[in-house]
């Protein structure tokens, strides 16, 4: 990949990462609940899902979602339903917080074990058809047919994951700074309903994504 092409993709990756989406909301939500250290697993899951999207788009399978109404509808419905589910779960979660809970939050531990946080992050990205549609539309702009495809995809994957990891940690850090403001039941209930509501809104929005539609906020 030529240096000017990589620079252009780097800038595109930064814009993609900072665009508010389900991944950013999850990073902020977990950053607020578990702290930055406790959000490492969630962000690792987001990156694993992002890699799957890159592989799917790079291998051309993503084109099937653009060409096939059924395939697109299935992925879209699963992604929307999952985001609505985790949003509703957070909306309904308990607002009770004991002194022991507060200590755990400060230490980066929370209700969800690291494995569940990773899985939540992974499913949040991998079931998002907007991400696949975006990559299918964007990747061809930066891939040269005269160069090795696997090497170009490797550079793109490393760049995308590195940028997204930094940005998601930035979201988590910004949210974690607000932890001290969320130490009472009323504030925690507000937090859960805010982020839960945002996730449900994002999930509901996926139902309105159509094939061939330009997507500006993929992940």
N, C-alpha and C positions, 0 to 999 in steps of 0.2 A: 504494500500500500504506500503510495507516494505521500510525502510529508504534508503537502498542502491538503490532500484528501483526508488524511488523519486529523489534521487540525480542524477542518470543517466538521468532521464527525464528532470530534471532542466537544466543540461548541454546541452541536446539536444534542449531544448526550447530556450536557449540563442543563440546557433548556428543558429537555425531556424530564430529567430527574427532579428539577425544582418545581415543575408543574404540579399543583396539588392534585392528588389522586388517592386511590384506596391505600397504596403503599405508604404515602406520606402520612395519611390519617392514622394508619396502624402504628407507624413509628412514633408519632406524637403521643398516641394513646398509651402505648407500652412504655415510652419514655417517662410519661407522667406517673404511671402506676409503678414501674419497676426501677426507674433510674436508667442511666446510660448503660451501665454494665449489664443490667438485667435485660436490656433490649438487644444485646449482641445476637442472641439466638433468633429473635424475631427477624432482625435484619439479615442474618445468614439465610433464613428461610426465604425471605424476599429475593435474595440474590440467586438462590437455587432455582426459584420459579422463573426469574428473569433469564437465567441460562437456558432453561427449557424452552422459553419463548424464542430466544435467539436461535437455538438449534432447529426448532420447528420452522421458523421463518426462513432460516438459511438453507434448510433442506428442501424448501419449496412446499412443505405440507401446509404451511399457512395459506398458500394460494387456494387450497381446497375450501377453506372457510370463506374465501371471497367468492368462489365459483359455486359452491354447494349451499343452497338455502338450508337444507336439513342439518348439515354439519355445523354451519354457523349458528343456527338456532339452538342446537343442543349445547354447544360450548357457551353461548351467550346466556342461556337459561341457567346452566349450572353455576356460572360465575356470578350472575345476579342473585341467585338464590343463596349462595354461600355468603356473599357480603351482607345480604339482608339478615341472614341467620346470625352471624357473629355480631352484627349491629344490634339486633333485637336482644341477644343474650347479654350484651353489655348494658343496654338500656334497662333491662330487668335485674341486673346484678345488685347485690346487697350494698347498702351505703354504710353499713356498720364498720367501724374501724377501731380496733383496740390498740393499746399502747404497744403490744407485741407486734401487731400488724404494721404499725408505723415504723418500728425498728426494722422489720423485714423489708419494707419498701425502701427505706434509706440504704439498706445493704444490697439492694438490687434483687431481692427475692419477692415473689408475689404468689397469688393464687394459682397461676398457671405454671407448671414445671417447664424447664427449658425446652424439653422435647415438644410439648404442646405449643409453646411460643414459636418454635421453628416451623412446625406444621402449619400453624395459622398463617405465618408469613409466606410459606411456600404456596399454600392453596390460594391465598389472596392474589398473588401474581399469576400463578399458572392457570387459573380459571378466568382470567380477565381477557376477553376476546379483543378488547380495545388495544391491548399491548401487542397482540399478534397482528392485528390489522395494521397498526402503525409500523411495525417492523417490516411487514411485507411491502408496505408502501415506501419505506425509507431506505432499507438495505440496498436495493438495486442502484440507488443514487451514488453509493460509495464503493460498490464492488466493480472491479475491472475484469472483463472476460479474458484479458491477456495475462493475468497473474493467477497464482495458485489460489483456488477458492478457499481451501481449508486454512491457509495461512492468513488470508484476509479476515475470515470469520473469527480466527483466534485473536487477532489484534482488536477486532470490533468487540468481541466478548470481554476481553480483559479491560478495554477502555470503558465499556458500559458498566461493568460490575464495579470497577474502581471508583468511577464517578458517583454511581448510585449509592454505593456503600458510604462514601463521605457525606453525601447530601442527606441520606436517611439518618446517619448519626448526628448530623447537624440539627435535624428536626427533633430527634430524641433528646439531644442536649438542651435545646431551647425549651422543650416541654418539661424536662426534669427540673429546670430552674424554678418552676412554679410549684414544686412538690409541697413546699411549706405552706402554700396557700390552700392546700387541699387536705387538711388534717381533721376536718370535722365532717359529720355525716351529711349535712346539707350540701357542702361543697363537693363531696365525693359523688353524691347523687347527681349534682349538676354536671360534673365531669363525665360520668357514665352516660348521661342522657345526651350531652353534647356530642361526644365522639360516636356513641352508638347511633344517634340520629344522623350524623354525617355519613357513616358507613351505609346506613339504610338508604340515604338519598343517592349516594354513588351507585349502590347496587340497583336501585330502581331505575337510575339513568341508563344502565346497561340495556334494559329492555327496549330502549328507544334507539339503540345503535343499529344502523342498517349497513348491509354490505355495500362496499364502494364509498362509504362515507369517510371524509377526511377526519382524522382523529387528532386533536391537538393536545390532549392530556391523557396519555396512555397508561401510565403506571404510577 
